[in-house]
Amino acid sequence: MSTTSKEIRLASRPTGMPAAENFELAEVDLPALEDGQVLIKNHWMSVDPYMRGRMMDIQSYVPPFQVGEVLSGGAIGEVVESKNPDCPVGTWLNHMGGWREFTISDGMLDQRIDPNLAPPQAFLGVLGMPGLTAYAGLLRVGELKDGDQVFVTAASGAVGSVVCQIAKAKGHYVAGSAGSDDKCKWLEDIAGIDKAINYKNYGSQPELEAAMAEACPKGIDVYFENVGGDHLTSALNLMNQFARAPFCGMISRYNDTAPVAGPPNLVMTVAKSLKLQGFIVTNHLDMAEDFLRDVPAWIKDGKIKWEETVYEGIEKAPDAFMGLFAGANFGKMLVKLS
Ligand SMILES: NC(=O)c1ccc[n+]([C@@H]2O[C@H](COP(=O)([O-])OP(=O)(O)OC[C@H]3O[C@@H](n4cnc5c(N)ncnc54)[C@H](OP(=O)(O)O)[C@@H]3O)[C@@H](O)[C@H]2O)c1
């Protein structure tokens, strides 16, 4: 008997902020497994800001999604049928066949996870791609050194919250910005950072800069960039000599419909010998072993905590994705499929 699976397809390419009509729910009958394949029942799927870029028809570090085709992304599931002796029924996999209830895979490139180590969905967040992004971005790209003052944007999000807590675990002064008072309270009271500011309280770039300066009174040595815009302009003015800025993302720009001028004060990079470096997590997979040694240890010691926002059902996946651009998530944005 064939398996029926619901999936979300790209109905049209978004212009500006993604909207419900850009997505389409479909139901498919899956074919019988071929030798070497496994059928994965997905329990969790991830929605991530980078998927917005894949909805545009441009070549980037990952190919664009195609209109009319099912979307893809990180997911956690359990093998429920197997024609692959190396991947038996009951194996839990972290794989890229998300945005659907069931995935057929050859199971070879998928990462096996131990659901006894942590709740399985943690492998889409703190123990998965966002966690490794934080680890590699801060430690390798940001070249974190003793005594550095760290400023993190989107600080309560999946990546930002881990950046903040790694820096705290290593004994640094850490400040950050987030888009609500509740998120700031969590950052100070639970994540333990030194100062969090709600950037939505400041109506202009100079006001935001003044708040960031007050939050980081000795200046910024590592500016972890997740948002761009006024935060970046402010950071360039506040960074110390030889400061580093790992450019992880610029979510405030992802829905732009026209080119936007860059920061007017880029000349600060010369005057202060700043190092601004973009990076993609997949270029740092060689750090995965160290990451999977250090982060579970920090979690065990109570030094890394995390929040999740969970939408239930595949039908809600587009809402969860769109919510990323409105700050609807507190910590990792997830969709629970079963
Ligand atoms: N380079 C890489 O390999 C890599 C890998 C993963 C992620 N990233 C990037 O890292 C950043 C964070 O990703 P994430 O997965 O951890 O997402 P996230 O921070 O969990 O969720 C996105 C958050 O961005 C904030 N935001 C949305 N629109 C904003 C705006 N206009 N201005 C300021 N903040 C805004 C919202 O929080 P507030 O409530 O605080 O506004 C929202 O909750 C993104 O830029 C993403 O593209 C890069």
The ligand as a Tripos MOL2 file, in Angstrom:
@<TRIPOS>MOLECULE
LIG
   48    52     1     0     0
SMALL
NO_CHARGES

@<TRIPOS>ATOM
      1 N1         25.9600   32.3040    7.3050 N.am      1 LIG1
      2 C1         25.3530   31.1570    7.6100 C.2       1 LIG1
      3 O1         25.8290   30.0520    7.3070 O.2       1 LIG1
      4 C2         24.0540   31.2250    8.3660 C.ar      1 LIG1
      5 C3         23.4790   30.0690    8.9330 C.ar      1 LIG1
      6 C4         22.2950   30.2310    9.6800 C.ar      1 LIG1
      7 C5         21.7110   31.4870    9.8060 C.ar      1 LIG1
      8 N2         22.2840   32.5550    9.2150 N.ar      1 LIG1
      9 C6         21.7480   33.9150    9.3760 C.3       1 LIG1
     10 O2         21.7480   34.1930   10.7560 O.3       1 LIG1
     11 C7         20.6910   35.0910   11.0570 C.3       1 LIG1
     12 C8         19.8260   34.4930   12.1610 C.3       1 LIG1
     13 O3         19.2680   33.2670   11.6790 O.3       1 LIG1
     14 P1         18.4600   32.3170   12.6710 P.3       1 LIG1
     15 O4         18.2220   31.0480   11.9410 O.co2     1 LIG1
     16 O5         19.1380   32.2770   13.9720 O.co2     1 LIG1
     17 O6         17.0880   33.0820   12.7950 O.3       1 LIG1
     18 P2         16.4530   33.6500   14.1360 P.3       1 LIG1
     19 O7         17.3820   34.6800   14.6680 O.co2     1 LIG1
     20 O8         16.0720   32.5210   15.0040 O.co2     1 LIG1
     21 O9         15.1310   34.2940   13.5820 O.3       1 LIG1
     22 C9         15.1760   35.4760   12.8360 C.3       1 LIG1
     23 C10        15.0700   36.6910   13.7750 C.3       1 LIG1
     24 O10        15.5380   37.8410   13.0890 O.3       1 LIG1
     25 C11        14.9800   38.9810   13.6790 C.3       1 LIG1
     26 N3         14.5640   39.9050   12.6420 N.ar      1 LIG1
     27 C12        13.6580   39.6980   11.6640 C.ar      1 LIG1
     28 N4         13.5380   40.7930   10.8930 N.ar      1 LIG1
     29 C13        14.3830   41.7140   11.4110 C.ar      1 LIG1
     30 C14        14.7160   43.0530   11.0640 C.ar      1 LIG1
     31 N5         14.1480   43.6640   10.0090 N.pl3     1 LIG1
     32 N6         15.6190   43.7060   11.8230 N.ar      1 LIG1
     33 C15        16.1980   43.1160   12.8870 C.ar      1 LIG1
     34 N7         15.9250   41.8450   13.2630 N.ar      1 LIG1
     35 C16        15.0320   41.1670   12.5250 C.ar      1 LIG1
     36 C17        13.7730   38.5130   14.4930 C.3       1 LIG1
     37 O11        14.0850   38.6420   15.8830 O.3       1 LIG1
     38 P3         13.7700   39.9890   16.7100 P.3       1 LIG1
     39 O12        12.4940   39.7610   17.4380 O.co2     1 LIG1
     40 O13        14.9540   40.1020   17.5960 O.co2     1 LIG1
     41 O14        13.6400   41.0970   15.6900 O.co2     1 LIG1
     42 C18        13.6480   37.0480   14.1420 C.3       1 LIG1
     43 O15        13.1670   36.2930   15.2110 O.3       1 LIG1
     44 C19        19.9400   35.3270    9.7480 C.3       1 LIG1
     45 O16        20.4250   36.4900    9.1490 O.3       1 LIG1
     46 C20        20.3330   34.1130    8.9190 C.3       1 LIG1
     47 O17        20.2250   34.3570    7.5370 O.3       1 LIG1
     48 C21        23.4410   32.4450    8.4970 C.ar      1 LIG1
@<TRIPOS>BOND
     1     1     2 1
     2     2     3 2
     3     2     4 1
     4     4     5 ar
     5     4    48 ar
     6     5     6 ar
     7     6     7 ar
     8     7     8 ar
     9     8     9 1
    10     8    48 ar
    11     9    10 1
    12     9    46 1
    13    10    11 1
    14    11    12 1
    15    11    44 1
    16    12    13 1
    17    13    14 1
    18    14    15 2
    19    14    16 1
    20    14    17 1
    21    17    18 1
    22    18    19 2
    23    18    20 1
    24    18    21 1
    25    21    22 1
    26    22    23 1
    27    23    24 1
    28    23    42 1
    29    24    25 1
    30    25    26 1
    31    25    36 1
    32    26    27 ar
    33    26    35 ar
    34    27    28 ar
    35    28    29 ar
    36    29    30 ar
    37    29    35 ar
    38    30    31 1
    39    30    32 ar
    40    32    33 ar
    41    33    34 ar
    42    34    35 ar
    43    36    37 1
    44    36    42 1
    45    37    38 1
    46    38    39 2
    47    38    40 1
    48    38    41 1
    49    42    43 1
    50    44    45 1
    51    44    46 1
    52    46    47 1
@<TRIPOS>SUBSTRUCTURE
     1 LIG1         1 GROUP 0 **** ****
